[in-house]
């Protein structure tokens, strides 16, 4: 942490920084705990759906071009392990990248997708259990540690549960097993909005537009996006499930109001 600019040696200085640190630790822990609770619920739904997939089902295509259900489930297992690496980094201070390389990540998914359905299911369960165990080992201060996404983006470890929640729900939709964003519990929707919006608020080139997402109960969340050129008022709005589906290119956005740009590929 950066040192205080106030004069050293006063009782205020000795008490202020620990109090600030304690408050920040609590905030990070609360943020992580909320995300972890949602991840537990979403993972139960994931298990329920994947447990129904036999060998003939697991090789069926998904919404992701070139990926079968076996690819998607294997990816979810390897993503859990990648997030274990980040939690270990946060807890120990020793750098543990998500993946050794993009090529290794892709190769692991391709090889894993060739396995029998039972092996894929057991792999997913084991990976999710490792993630849960790693999260349980985190202390309050650990959640404030900075780690890096495979893309290079740096963020606090407290955001990791939200990242996992996003992965689970988006890929549950991709599996084509009858799950849609409208099936996402209301308490999870707000947690999904931030990662869905993130690529579009950090873009540096494009046209600024306002986006409003309505949560169950009527609360609104608003952002300023940067998107490819769009005609009209530049204001887009709609229910949160529809907004998430459109931002992730899983839904066409026909239920949204406003002129919709053709978004770049996700990821």
C-alpha positions as a printed NumPy array, in Angstrom:
array([[  0.   ,   0.   ,   0.   ],
       [  1.076,   3.593,  -0.535],
       [  2.132,   5.242,   2.696],
       [  0.108,   8.016,   4.317],
       [  1.087,  11.583,   3.473],
       [  0.194,  12.787,   6.957],
       [  2.908,  13.478,   9.524],
       [  4.262,  10.233,  11.   ],
       [  4.138,   9.358,  14.65 ],
       [  0.628,  10.553,  15.533],
       [ -1.971,   8.236,  17.045],
       [ -4.247,   9.022,  14.085],
       [ -1.678,   7.708,  11.63 ],
       [ -1.135,   4.496,  13.565],
       [ -4.871,   3.731,  13.661],
       [ -6.107,   5.057,  10.335],
       [ -4.284,   2.749,   7.93 ],
       [ -5.193,  -0.517,   9.725],
       [ -8.804,   0.639,   9.935],
       [ -8.856,   1.429,   6.217],
       [ -7.228,  -1.896,   5.428],
       [ -9.73 ,  -3.776,   7.583],
       [-12.646,  -2.052,   5.876],
       [-11.26 ,  -2.821,   2.413],
       [-10.621,  -6.449,   3.386],
       [-14.193,  -6.791,   4.632],
       [-15.576,  -5.267,   1.438],
       [-13.531,  -7.613,  -0.74 ],
       [-14.523, -10.615,   1.377],
       [-18.21 ,  -9.68 ,   1.194],
       [-17.984,  -9.289,  -2.585],
       [-16.277, -12.668,  -2.9  ],
       [-18.716, -14.378,  -0.529],
       [-21.704, -13.151,  -2.528],
       [-20.153, -14.484,  -5.7  ],
       [-19.196, -17.821,  -4.154],
       [-22.727, -18.413,  -2.892],
       [-24.062, -17.819,  -6.397],
       [-21.373, -20.046,  -7.919],
       [-22.467, -22.877,  -5.627],
       [-26.055, -22.571,  -6.821],
       [-25.089, -22.296, -10.486],
       [-22.748, -25.286, -10.209],
       [-25.575, -27.413,  -8.826],
       [-27.616, -26.557, -11.921],
       [-24.606, -27.354, -14.114],
       [-24.17 , -30.768, -12.472],
       [-27.868, -31.509, -12.877],
       [-27.756, -30.826, -16.603],
       [-24.428, -32.521, -17.316],
       [-25.391, -35.633, -15.329],
       [-28.086, -36.307, -17.933],
       [-25.631, -36.388, -20.836],
       [-24.651, -39.852, -22.039],
       [-22.047, -40.723, -24.655],
       [-24.412, -39.946, -27.546],
       [-25.522, -36.657, -25.968],
       [-22.083, -35.341, -25.045],
       [-20.904, -35.236, -28.669],
       [-23.821, -33.123, -29.905],
       [-23.064, -29.607, -31.22 ],
       [-23.493, -26.471, -29.129],
       [-23.946, -22.777, -29.818],
       [-20.174, -22.447, -30.105],
       [-18.949, -23.194, -33.646],
       [-16.808, -26.318, -33.751],
       [-17.425, -27.232, -30.113],
       [-19.502, -30.171, -28.929],
       [-20.947, -30.446, -25.442],
       [-17.826, -32.425, -24.556],
       [-15.699, -29.4  , -25.481],
       [-17.841, -27.033, -23.417],
       [-17.902, -29.22 , -20.3  ],
       [-14.168, -29.872, -20.579],
       [-13.591, -26.139, -20.919],
       [-15.608, -25.531, -17.75 ],
       [-13.428, -28.042, -15.898],
       [-10.185, -26.465, -17.145],
       [-11.527, -22.986, -16.361],
       [-12.117, -24.094, -12.767],
       [ -8.495, -25.244, -12.577],
       [ -7.324, -21.974, -14.127],
       [ -9.15 , -20.04 , -11.42 ],
       [ -7.58 , -22.279,  -8.774],
       [ -4.248, -21.027, -10.14 ],
       [ -5.354, -17.42 ,  -9.67 ],
       [ -6.578, -18.074,  -6.133],
       [ -3.243, -19.707,  -5.331],
       [ -1.472, -16.656,  -6.738],
       [ -3.599, -14.362,  -4.577],
       [ -3.092, -16.446,  -1.439],
       [  0.657, -17.057,  -1.758],
       [  1.874, -14.036,  -3.686],
       [  3.629, -16.38 ,  -6.133],
       [  2.544, -15.915,  -9.738],
       [  0.381, -18.76 , -11.05 ],
       [ -0.971, -17.918, -14.544],
       [ -4.358, -19.255, -15.528],
       [ -2.883, -21.385, -18.318],
       [  0.643, -22.249, -19.405],
       [ -0.268, -20.856, -22.826],
       [ -3.246, -20.398, -25.124],
       [ -2.017, -23.358, -27.184],
       [ -1.874, -25.59 , -24.099],
       [ -5.361, -24.475, -23.068],
       [ -6.815, -25.292, -26.487],
       [ -4.994, -28.627, -26.681],
       [ -6.29 , -29.679, -23.253],
       [ -9.855, -28.962, -24.331],
       [ -9.5  , -30.813, -27.634],
       [ -8.001, -33.875, -25.976],
       [-10.473, -33.799, -23.096],
       [-13.431, -33.683, -25.478],
       [-12.512, -37.127, -26.833],
       [-13.265, -38.889, -23.528],
       [-16.324, -40.872, -22.494],
       [-19.198, -38.919, -20.957],
       [-18.664, -40.467, -17.514],
       [-15.005, -39.417, -17.474],
       [-15.919, -35.882, -18.559],
       [-18.562, -35.653, -15.828],
       [-16.144, -36.886, -13.161],
       [-13.474, -34.462, -14.363],
       [-15.904, -31.558, -14.043],
       [-16.899, -32.583, -10.528],
       [-13.269, -32.931,  -9.43 ],
       [-12.272, -29.565, -10.911],
       [-15.214, -27.764,  -9.299],
       [-14.334, -29.371,  -5.969],
       [-10.739, -28.145,  -6.292],
       [-12.024, -24.637,  -6.951],
       [-14.3  , -24.734,  -3.924],
       [-11.421, -25.954,  -1.735],
       [ -9.105, -23.225,  -3.009],
       [-11.724, -20.562,  -2.265],
       [-12.192, -21.915,   1.267],
       [ -8.474, -21.419,   1.915],
       [ -8.619, -17.693,   1.109],
       [ -8.274, -15.218,   3.991],
       [ -9.828, -11.75 ,   4.038],
       [ -6.658,  -9.99 ,   2.889],
       [ -6.133, -12.518,   0.08 ],
       [ -9.238, -11.361,  -1.758],
       [ -7.674,  -7.925,  -2.294],
       [ -4.571,  -9.32 ,  -4.017],
       [ -4.114,  -8.396,  -7.67 ],
       [ -3.945, -11.19 , -10.238],
       [ -3.949, -11.251, -14.043],
       [ -6.355, -12.719, -16.568],
       [ -4.903, -14.697, -19.458],
       [ -5.487, -11.604, -21.6  ],
       [ -3.255,  -9.54 , -19.323],
       [ -6.04 ,  -7.639, -17.554],
       [ -5.226,  -7.109, -13.87 ],
       [ -8.025,  -7.327, -11.283],
       [ -8.577,  -8.151,  -7.588],
       [ -9.035, -11.773,  -6.566],
       [-12.467, -10.865,  -5.172],
       [-13.691, -10.752,  -8.791],
       [-12.816, -14.413,  -9.408],
       [-16.133, -15.85 ,  -8.103],
       [-18.042, -13.524, -10.436],
       [-15.879, -14.668, -13.344],
       [-16.713, -18.284, -12.581],
       [-20.408, -17.541, -12.249],
       [-20.363, -15.906, -15.662],
       [-18.58 , -18.899, -17.221],
       [-21.021, -21.396, -15.741],
       [-24.223, -19.632, -16.802],
       [-23.066, -18.579, -20.271],
       [-21.839, -22.076, -21.089],
       [-24.941, -23.678, -19.622],
       [-26.789, -21.705, -22.29 ],
       [-24.243, -22.833, -24.902],
       [-24.843, -26.499, -24.074],
       [-28.302, -26.385, -25.697],
       [-29.902, -28.368, -22.873],
       [-32.922, -26.099, -22.474],
       [-31.281, -23.47 , -20.243],
       [-31.667, -19.803, -21.124],
       [-30.659, -16.539, -19.493],
       [-34.236, -16.178, -18.297],
       [-33.551, -19.225, -16.101],
       [-30.817, -17.373, -14.206],
       [-31.927, -16.6  , -10.627],
       [-32.668, -12.932, -10.042],
       [-29.889, -12.678,  -7.453],
       [-27.335, -13.81 , -10.035],
       [-28.301, -11.46 , -12.848],
       [-26.607,  -8.363, -11.466],
       [-23.41 , -10.357, -10.933],
       [-23.509, -11.461, -14.584],
       [-24.052,  -7.986, -15.979],
       [-20.636,  -6.578, -15.048],
       [-18.528,  -9.206, -16.865],
       [-20.942,  -9.097, -19.812],
       [-20.566,  -5.334, -20.099],
       [-16.821,  -5.157, -19.409],
       [-15.455,  -5.673, -22.962],
       [-17.799,  -3.006, -24.266],
       [-16.977,  -0.313, -21.699],
       [-13.212,  -0.765, -22.043],
       [-13.161,  -0.552, -25.84 ],
       [-11.289,   2.557, -27.021],
       [-12.684,   2.953, -30.548],
       [-16.306,   3.194, -31.615],
       [-19.505,   5.064, -30.885],
       [-20.625,   5.754, -27.301],
       [-24.129,   4.532, -26.462],
       [-26.114,   4.296, -23.25 ],
       [-27.25 ,   0.874, -22.089],
       [-29.904,   0.266, -19.429],
       [-30.657,  -3.175, -18.004],
       [-33.778,  -3.742, -15.932],
       [-33.428,  -6.202, -13.067],
       [-36.347,  -8.168, -11.608],
       [-38.15 ,  -5.795,  -9.271],
       [-37.604,  -2.798, -11.543],
       [-34.1  ,  -1.629, -10.557],
       [-32.036,  -0.287, -13.434],
       [-28.315,  -0.545, -14.1  ],
       [-26.748,   1.803, -16.648],
       [-23.47 ,   1.914, -18.548],
       [-21.809,   3.894, -21.314],
       [-20.697,   1.41 , -23.953],
       [-18.347,   1.937, -26.865],
       [-19.616,  -0.031, -29.858],
       [-19.269,  -0.062, -33.652],
       [-21.039,   2.771, -35.454],
       [-24.786,   2.84 , -34.835],
       [-27.596,   4.995, -36.239],
       [-30.278,   6.525, -34.085],
       [-30.451,   7.763, -30.522],
       [-27.695,   5.503, -29.22 ],
       [-29.834,   4.363, -26.277],
       [-30.375,   0.65 , -25.726],
       [-32.5  ,  -0.863, -22.97 ],
       [-34.269,  -4.037, -21.94 ],
       [-34.569,  -6.801, -19.334],
       [-31.293,  -7.978, -17.831],
       [-31.492, -11.536, -19.281],
       [-31.96 , -10.123, -22.78 ],
       [-29.132,  -7.617, -22.284],
       [-26.725, -10.355, -21.142],
       [-27.721, -12.583, -24.044],
       [-27.166,  -9.792, -26.563],
       [-23.861,  -8.594, -25.108],
       [-22.479, -12.147, -25.19 ],
       [-23.877, -12.715, -28.704],
       [-26.084, -15.566, -27.487],
       [-29.318, -13.712, -28.322],
       [-30.152, -11.393, -31.25 ],
       [-31.406,  -8.564, -29.046],
       [-34.823,  -8.393, -30.674],
       [-36.429,  -7.863, -27.242],
       [-34.302,  -4.761, -26.632],
       [-35.249,  -1.222, -27.589],
       [-32.94 ,   1.081, -29.498],
       [-30.656,   0.705, -32.512],
       [-28.46 ,  -2.341, -32.024],
       [-24.93 ,  -2.396, -33.457],
       [-23.365,  -5.577, -34.763],
       [-21.113,  -6.386, -31.824],
       [-17.601,  -7.756, -32.338],
       [-16.994, -11.463, -31.592],
       [-17.097, -12.269, -27.891],
       [-13.862, -12.895, -25.981]])
